[in-house]
């Protein structure tokens, strides 16, 4: 064999090996073609995820300025949750929890990027090193549904690794196009051409509808993950004009932001119309939600956060573990299966979606795989499920999120909610805050001093959970303690690579994420 031919042969072998790896990771046609052909009666599953959309940013959640007729229709024809929660105060931990079904201490994903993004060295604690890509050993919801016979597709923001091994196309999705960063003149992975002036939300919706049309005769799992309404705040001019001159209401006053929400709403309407045209309405569960709270509500707390909206009556916004950062819209529509017009106040969490969709799909939990959430399939179909009302929900954020001008959206904190009660433990100084959310949704009255027994009960519950899940804690800010920070579920080689990457990074920028 000549040198030239040898090079070609080696290159071909690498390509084939990579292709096989990708098929193996996502459960390609060689593994699951038979299962897909034998799955009559399984519901189609559509998850529409907005980015940075706040709790009150929809008409059906109280906005008098933003207009969302299609999402409102979903709420009128399905079930709207008042106490829906994300797994984290910003996008990456929530996305990891949704797709893995696990809390942050199991995935190692707590925030966005490395811990060096914000100047934590001005603080008393060293954060836990963040895992920047969803570990490959995690079995994604797409992989589990694919094995159960579903065609799987994701279009939009992924944010859990864009290299070939971590791209959604290698994590259980038959088809995947990712994009984030810009709303016009955007880049996609893999690269896809589009007409000049195309708006990203429209592009992603086109791809989602095409996927639905091509898979109308088999069960499908579709993730339409919008980058809107994340910054940079850009919108189509005709929609901006709709809101110019409209009187502001309750801190909602940006025509551009309103236009971005309107584009997401248009997307929902187009998806619903496609399902109806194809006769798939009563065969399809459509879910609409957000990845964290809205970017707003900071100024009332003395935080230089750069608000674009307001989450009132909730406290704070994105990047915070108060309600404004983690309580979000959650709407489920499935005609004939979910009661129309139902409003549910049972608390649900990002980690619950995985077991819920598996149960609705009649799919087993992957063998020897831990799921932290519980299924609320019965709740969706009956409107009540008493055993969920008083269960505990947990958050663990062992890091920092800056906000500019020396202010902070959050310092390291742990949170537990059970029933009407919510406890926050701030790790820097150990102080505790207790709120009764039924009576005080705005978290204005810290009741810790008035209810010491409830504080002790909730604190013990939180500490027991951290111990059981082996949640790593931030350490005192010293070189010795910092070197010992645990990296959950992360091989030494990967951790070493991240430390080297951190050394190469420039001075961190204080951004929204």
N, C-alpha and C positions, 0 to 999 in steps of 0.2 A: 504494500500500500504506500503510495506517495505521501510526502508530508502534507500536501494540500488536501488530499482525500482523507488523511487521518484527522486533520483539523475539522473537516466537515462531519466526519463520523462522530467525533467526540461532541461537537455542537448539537448534532441531531439527537444523540443519546441524552444529553442534558435536557433538551426540550421535551423529549418523550418522558423522561423521569419527572420533570416538573409537572407536565400534564397529568401523569398518573397520580402524583401526590395531590394535586388539586381535586381530581375526581375522588380520591380516597377520602380527603378531608370533608368534602361536601356531600359525600354519598352519591357519586355520579351514577349514570345510567346503568353501568355494569352491576351496581349493587342493588339498585332500587327500582329498576324498570318493571319487574314483575309485580311488586307491591302496588305500584301506581295504577296498574291496569285493573286491579281488583278492589276498588274502593268506592263502590256506589253509596250514595246517601250521606257522605261526609260534607259538612258545611264548608263553604269558602270562607276564608278569614282574611280580612283587610284591616291593616293598622295604618292609620294616617297620623303622623307625628309632626306637630309644629315645633319650632325651635324658639325658645324664649317667650312663648305666649303665656301671659299672666292669667291668674284666676278670674279676673273681672274683665278680660279683654274680649269677651263674646257678649252679644246681646242677651242670650239666654242665661248668662251669669251676671247680668246687671248693667252692662255698659249702655249708656245713653248716647254715646258718640260713635263708636265702632258699629258697623253693620255686618251681620253674619246670617243672612236668611237661610242659607243652605245648612249650616251647622245647627241653627235653631230648629230647622225641620227635622234633623237627626234627633235632637232632644225631644221634640214633640212626638216623634214616631218610635222612640226608644226610651232608654233609661239614662238619666243624668245623675251623676254622683256629686254630692256636695263636699265630700271628705276624701277626695282622691289625692294620693301623694306620689311624688317622685322619690327615687332612691337617694338622690343627692341634690345639692343646691345649684349645680351646674350640669352641663350636658353629658359629659363622658361617663360619670358614674351611673347615671340613669340609664343610658344606652347599654352599658355593660350589664346592669341588673335585668333589664327587659329581655335581652337576648340570651343571658345565661341562667336567669332565675335565681341568682345568688346575690347576697349582700356583699358590700365592698370588701370586708375582711377576708372573704374567700377568693375574690378575683384580684385583690390588690389595687383596684381602680378606684381612686377617691376624688380625683380632680382632673384637670386637663394639663397634659405635658409634665415636665419635671417639676420638682419642688422648688427649683431655682427661679421660677417665673416671677415670684414676688420676694421682696427683701426680708425674708423671715429672720435673718440674722440680727435684725433690730429687736427681736422678740426673745422671750425667755426659754422657748422650747424649740427643739429640732424636729421638724415634721417627719412623718414616716415617708420613706421613698415611695413615689407613685409608680404603678405599673402603667405604662403608656399605651400598651396594646393588649387586647383581650388574650390571655394565655391560650395557647393552642390546645391544651388539655380540656378546656371547657367545652361542653357539648351544647351547641347553640340550639335555640328553639327551632330554627330553620332545619338543622340536621335531624332533630327529633321528628318534625312533621314530614320531612322528605322521606324518612324511613317508613312513615305511616302512609305513604302514597301520594303526597302532595307535590304539585309543581310549585316552585318557590321563586320569588323575585323580590329584589330590593332596588329602589331607585331613589337617590338622594343622599342625605348625610348619613354616614356610617360612624366615623370618628373613633374606630377601634383598631386601626391599623390599615394602611392602604398599600403596603407591599404585597407581593404575590401570595405569601403564606397567610397573611391576616386579612386580605381583601375579602369582602362578603362572598365573592365568587368561589372562595376556597373554604368558606365556613357554613356551607349548607344551602346556598342560594344558587339555583340553576342559572339565573340571569341577574346581573348586578351592574349598575352604573352609579358611581358615587360622584358627588360634587358638593363643594362648600367653599366659602370664601368671598364669592361675588354673586350678585343677582343678575347682572348683565356681563357679557364678555367672560363668562365662566369657563372653567376647565373641568373636564370629566375624566374619570378613570374607569374603564378604558376610554381613550379619546373618541369622541363622537362629534361630528360636524353638525351645525345648525345655522339657520338664517341669521344674519346680522340683526341685532335688536331684540332677539328672543329673550324673554324673561324666564329665569330658571324655574320658577314654580309652574309655568306653563309647559316647559320642556319636560319636567319630571312627570307631570300629569299625562302628557302625550304618551310617554313610555309606559306608564302604569295602565292606561286604557288599552294600549296595544297588547300588553301582557294579558289583561283580562279577556280581550277578544280572542286571542289565540288559545287560551286555556279554558274557554267557557264550558267545555264538555268533560272536564276533569276537575277534581278538587284542587284549589290553589290557595297558597299563602302569599299574600302580597304586602310588602312594607313600602309605603309612600312617605318618605322621610324628608319633609321640606326643610330647606335652610331658612326660609322666612319663618319668623319675623326678626331673625338675628341681624345685627349690624354687619356690614354697612347698610344703613337704612335707605333703600332705593326702591322705587315703585314705578309702575306704568303711569304715564302722565294723565291719561284719561281717568284713571281711578283717583289720582291725587286731586284733580279738579272737582271730583264729586264731593270732596270733604272741605275744600277751601270755602271759607265763609260760614261753615257750620259752627254753631255755638259750642264751646268746650263744655265738658261735663265731668265732674268728679276726677279731675286730673288727667283726663283723656282729651288731648287737644292737638295732636300732630296729624295733619293731613297725609303726610308720607307714611307714617306708621299705620294709620287707618287704611290706606290704600294697600299696604302689604298684607294686612289682615284680610282685606277684601279679596286679594288674589288667592289666598289660602282657601277662603270660603268658596270662590269660584271653582277651585280644584275639587273640593268636596262635592259641589253640585254636579260637576262633570262625571265624577266617579259614580254617584248615585244614579244619574241619568243613564249611564252605560249599563249598569246592572239591571235597570228596569227594561231597557231596550232588548237585552239579551235574555230576559225572563229569569234572572238570577236573584231578584230581590229577596224572595223568601228562602233562598238557599245560601245567603251570604250574611255573615256577621261583619259589620263595619264598626270600627273603633276609632274615635278621635280623641287625642290627648296632646299634651305638651311634655317637654323634657325637663322643665324647671319653671320657676316663677318668672314673672315679668321683670324687665330692667326698670325699676322704679321704686318709689317709696323710701329712698335713702335720705333725702334732705330732712325729713321730720326727725331722723335719728342722728343728724349731724354728720352724715357720711357723704363724701364727695363721689357719688356713684354714677353721675351722668344719666339721670332718669330720662326715659323716652315715654313711659307710661306710669300708671299708678295702680297698685294692688289693693288700695283701701277697700274695705275696712281691715284687710290683713296688714300685719306689721312687716316692713322691710320688703325685700325683693330678691332677685337672683343673687346667688352667692351667700345667702344667709340661711340659717336653720330655723329662723322664725317662719311663720306660716306663709308669708309673702314669697319666700324662696322655694318652698317645697309643696305647697298645696296648689293644685292645678285642675283645669277642666278634665273631665273624664266622661265620655258619652258612648253608649253602646246601642246600636240599632240592628235589629234582626226581626223583620216583620213576621208576625205569627208565632214567634218564639219568645221574644222579650216584650213585656207589657208596654204599651204605648203611653207616653206622657208621665212615666214613673220618675219620681225624684227620690233618690236613696241617700241616706245619711250614714250608711255603714262605711267605716274607713277601709280603703283598699290601698295597695302599695304596688310599686313597680314589679317587685319580685313575684307578685301573685299572677301576673299575666301568663307566664310560662305554664304553670300547672293548670290554669283555667282553660287555655286554648288546647292543651293536650287532652283534657277531659272532654271538651266539646267535640274534638276530632276523633275521639275514641282511640287515642294513641297512648301507649304505655310510657311511663317515666323511664328514661334511659337507665339501664342496669348499673348499679353501683354509683349513681350520680345523685348528689345532694341538691334538693330544691328547698330554698328557704321560705318560699311563699306557700299559700294555700289556694285551692281552687274556689272561686266564687261562681261556678257554673250554675249551681242551684239558685243562688241569689239572683242572677240575671234572669232566670226563667220564672221565678216565683215572686221576686220583689222583697223577699225576707230570708234571713238566715241567721238565727239567733246566736249560733256558736261563733260567728265572726264579730259580733258587736263589741265584745269586751276583750278581744285578743290584743296582745302588745305588738306595736310596730317600733322598729329601731332604726337609728341613724348613727353612723360613726364617721366623723370627719377629723382625722388627725393631722390637719394642715392649716394653711393660711390662704385667704383670698383677699388681696389688696383692693383698694378702691380709688387710689390717687390722693395726692396732697396729704400723705401720711395717715390716712384713715383706712379702716379695715371693714370689709363686709362680714368676715367671720375670722375668728381665731379658733384653735382646736377645740372641738366640742363633741359631746355625745348627747343623744336625745332618745327619749322613749315616750310614746303615747299609748295610753290604755284607757278605753272608755272616753270620758270627757277630759281626762287629765293628761297634761304634757309636762315633762320635766326636762330641763336642759342642764347639763353639767359642763362648765367651762374649765378646760384642763389647765390653763395657765395658773389660775389662782384657786381653783376648786369650788368657786361659788356656784350655787344652785338657784334655778328659777323654776317656779311652779305656776302653771296657769290652768284655769278651768275653761276650756275652749267653748263649751256650751254657753257659758255666761259671758265669756270675754274672748271672742274670736280675734280681736285685735291685740291680744297679749299685752294689755296695758297695766294689769294688776298682778304683780308678783306676789303669790300667796304663800311663799315658802315659810315665812315666819309665822303665819297663822295656822298652818297645817303641818306641823313637824312630823306627825305620824305618817301622813300621806307622802311627804318628802322621803322619809326613811324607806317606806314600802317601794316607791318608784325607783329610788336610787339603788336599792338592793336588786330589783328586777333588772335594771340596766347593767349593773356590775356582773350579775350572774350570766347575762347574755354575752357580754364581752369575754368572760372567762370561757364559756362553752364554745364560742365561735373562734376563740384565740385571736381576738382583735389586737393588733399591735398598737401600742401607745406611743405618742411623741415622748422624747426624752429631753432631759435638761440640756440646754444649749452649751455643751462643752465638746471639745474634739473627741474625748474619750467616749462619752455617751453616744455622740453622733455616729461613731464608727460601729456601734453595736446595734443600730436601728434594724429591726427585723424586716425582711422583705417577704411577705406572704406568698406562698405558692410560686416562688421565683427561683429558678436554678441559679447557682453562683455565677455562671458565665454571663447570663443576661443582666444580672445586677451589676457586674463589673463593667459591662458595656455601657450601662446607663451612667455609672459614675464617670467614665471617661467622656461621655457625651456632655455631661454637666460641666466639666472643666473647660470644654471648648466653647460653651455658650457665651454669648455676649451678655451685657447687663440686662436683666429682665425688664420687660415692658409691662406696665400695669394696664391690662386690657380687661374687657368685660368678662371673659371666661373665668 
